[in-house]
Amino acid sequence: MDSIHPSRYSMLSLKLRSSALSQISSLFVVFFLMAAGNRVSAADGHWSITQTSIQNALGVQINNSGEMVWFLNAGGGIYSSVRGKLADSGLFPTLANSGEVVYADTFPDSGFNWDLVSTTRGRLTFGGAITPDSVYDVNSSGEVVYIKSDPATGHRQVYSTVRGFVTSDAADHYFPHINDNGEVVSYEIFGGASHTVSTTRGVLPANYGFGPLDLNNHGDICFNGNLYSPVSGYTSPHIFSSAHGVIIDNPDLYQWDGGINDAGVIVWDAPVTPGSSTWYVYQAQWVVPEPSALSLLCLGGLATLYRDKRAATKEKRRTRGNRTS
């Protein structure tokens, strides 16, 4: 029986190990790329921004149906993108997922001061409960939150039409918002400190910003922030998302008002160009691109694995043929 020369044995062993390592390496590359593709698809993305056909609207809001509401300046009334004109007068409508709209309006019996009105339930407050610049919100259960002075604490607290005061600390609160889970967020100022707080989560991290504009049922917030310009210094207003950061990273382009729904769609109003008297409603959606390039690399890795496996099989057959002869 012919014996295999040690050097030939070593070479054959090395070749077989190399073939195995090649297959393992290919597998490793494939799995690595697939894992990388998963990471990129989860973390990478960008804002896709659309200019709607809605012009000269103010205080735009959006719900989970995609319906938007807004008001027109100079007593132009409250409007819906689905239902048309909702009221002949009023300011700053807020929109629930149920379709109820709550807005501010004046009444003679309150000395033409401001109170809250619902499109489904009529007048909600009396005696001038709010001011023209007040922020308030409504959820699908019809619970409305707004800011009210609390005699017990001597501070501006968040007040609910269902629960009464939902904050009662030694701080002043602003910009209250409520979601369908009953969570309320507001901007709290105490001494020299300020932060956004939640009735269920406590003090929120810095990425939840200062001055919330809206809150969805996932706990995501869109908020007002500022950007730094080398020419102008810090500028505002600019809209940020607590999940994905700034929407338009340009300190010279501004966004006013703002709302967010559960799909993460954010809406706002802004001039069509800086300084223009024509304003449009814009909406932004966070888009995660398909990792197509990585998918192609994964296919390439599979092809490499298949090629190496075929090459190893052919070599094995050839070696057997030589030994038989």
Secondary structure, 3 states (H helix, E strand, C coil): CCCCCHHHHHHHHHHHHHHHHHHHHHHHHHHHHHHHHHHHHHHCCEEEEEEEEEECCEEEEECCCCCEEEEECCCCEEEECCCEEEECCCEEEEECCCCCEEEEEECHHHCCCEEEEECCCEECCCCCCECCCCCEEECCCCCEEEEEEECCCCEEEEEECCCEECCCCCCEEEEEEECCCCCEEEEEEECCEEEEEECCCEECCHHHCCCEEEECCCCCEEEEEEEEECCCEEEEEEEEECCCEECCCCCCCCCEEEEECCCCCEEEEEECCCCCCCEEEEEEEEECCCCHHHHHHHHHHHHHHHHHHHHHHHHHHHHHHHHHC
